[in-house]
Structure formats: C-alpha cells, structure tokens
Amino acid sequence: MFKAYKLFWKNYFNFTGVSTRSEYWWVFLINSIIYAVFALAFGGVTIVTAYATGHADKTFGIAALIGIAVCILYTIATVIPTISLHFRRYRDSGVTPWFLLITYGVPFVLKGSNVYDKHVLVQTLVLIISIIGFIILVMPSKDRK
C-alpha cells in the first residue's frame, strides 16, 4: 500500500510505462483518506472552537479557510502525479492514454458550460463517458507476453 503511494510521488512526471490496477486503487484510497482527515480535522476544529467561544460565525470562517487552503495546496501538489498515474493506468489496461482527453476532458468542458445544466442529454453523455473512464480504470492489466 505505501509502496504504491511512494511510487505515486516518485513517478511525478513519469508519463511512460504502466501502473497496475492495485497501484492505482491504493493511491486512490490513500488520497481519499487524506482528504477525509483534512475535512474531519478542520471541520472538528471549527465546530469545537465555535461552541467553545460562542462565536460560531467568526470562528467557522477562519478554520474553514485554513482547511480549504490546506486542501487546495494538497490538490495542486497531486494534480500532475495523478494525471501521470492515469496515463500509466490506461496504458496498463491496453487503452491509449490519450483517451484521457475524452474521458476527463469532455466531461470537464461540458460541466463547465451552460449546456450541462439545461439538457438532460448532455448530462447523460457525461455520465456515460465517466462510466467508460471508470471501466478502463478497473480493467485488468493487458497481457504483455
């Protein structure tokens, strides 16, 4: 588990090679736990401080801003290694890594547009593309004999 997370950081700019299914999902789990700890820690500090001081409106803002800042910094630090991990995982499952432009780029663009909220067909398309991306991530490794 920690070996996969260490490889995640070690392969920061490595867009070549492959990443196994377990390597990808261990990193996903660890990052999810880190975000949960951030949320619980700063959310807990916010709630305890608000009740202890009796100034929920002022205290909530400061602790929430600190928590958001820490989460944003961690997210920025993990953007490039996450993209490179996806590249390697797609290659390991036998799919061209450039397919990421479709499975992540198209939903990102569509969700950011005004069309997404107005048309159920566009929302359905985004859902289907996201499911395809998920299926690629859970596919077994391609036989490399």
N, C-alpha and C positions, 0 to 999 in steps of 0.2 A: 504494500500500500504506500509506504513512504518512499520506496524506490521509484514508484511511478510519479509521485509528486516531485521528487528530486529531479527526475528526467524532464518533467514539465518545465522547470526553471532552467535546467542545463541546456535544453534544446530551444531556448528563447527565440532564436532566429533561424532555426533549422526547418526549412520547408521541404526537405528531401527525406527519403527513407519512409518508414512506416511506424505506426503506433498501434499496438494491439488493442483489442476491444477492452480488455481488463485495464490496460494502462489509461485509456480514455475515461472509463467509468470511475476508476479510483480517484482521478484528478477531479472529475465532476463532483463526486461525493465530498472530497476534502474541501473544495471551494464552497460547496453548499453549506457545510458545517461552519466554515469560517464566516460566511455571511450571516448565518443564524446566530453565531456567537456575538458578532457585531451588533445585530439587531437586539438580542436579549440583553447584552451588556449595556448598551446606551439607552435602550428602552427602559430597562430596570433602573438605571441611574436616574433617568428622567422622572420616573414615577416616584421613586423613593425620595428624591430631592424635592419634588413638587409637594408631596404630602408632609415632609419634614419642615419645610419652610413656610408652607401655606401660600406660596406664590406660584401657583401652577402655571400661570400664563407666562411669566418671565423665565422660570427655570426650564420649562419644556423647550423653549426656543433655543437656549444655549446648548443644552445637552443634545437636542436633536440636530443642531447644526454641526456639532463636533462629530456625532455619529455619521451623519451624511458625508461630511468631509473625509472621514476615515474610509468609508465605503467607496467613495469616488476615487480616492487615491489608490486603493487596492484594485479597483476595477480598471483604472488606467494602467496600472502595472501589469495586469493579466491579459490585456487585450491582445497584444502581439503573440505571446506564447499560446493563447487559446486558439487564435487563428492558425498558427503553425501546427498545433495539435490536431485541429480539424483537417488540415491539409494531409497530414500523415495518416490519420484515421481513414479518410476517404480512400487514399491510395491503398491502404492495407485491405480494405473491403473490396477492392477491384474497381473503384469508380474514379474517374479523373477528378483531381482536386479542384479543377476549375468549375466543377458543378456546384461548388460553394456559392458562386456568383448567383446561381439560380435559387438554391435552397435557402440562402440567407439574404442575398442582395435584393431579390424581387420582393419578398415579404417586407423587408425593411423599407423599401421605397414605397410600396403600396400602403403600408400602415401609416407612413408619414404624409401621404397625400389626402386630399379632401374626399377622394373617391371611396376610400375604405369604409368610412362611417355611413355612407349613403347607399351603398349597393351590397346586397347580400351575396351576390355572385362573386364579387371581389373578395369578400371575407371568406367565402368557401374556397376560392382559389388559393388564398394564403394558407388556410388550414390544410388543404391537400398537399401543397408544396412543403409545409412544415412536417407533415407526416412522412413524406418521402425522405426528407432530411433525417428524421429520427430513424427510419428503417435502415438507411445507409449506416448510421452510427451503431446499430445493433447487429448488423450483418457480421457473420464470421469472417475470419481472415481468409483471403484468397490463397489457394494453394500455390506455392512458388517453386515447384519442382522443376 
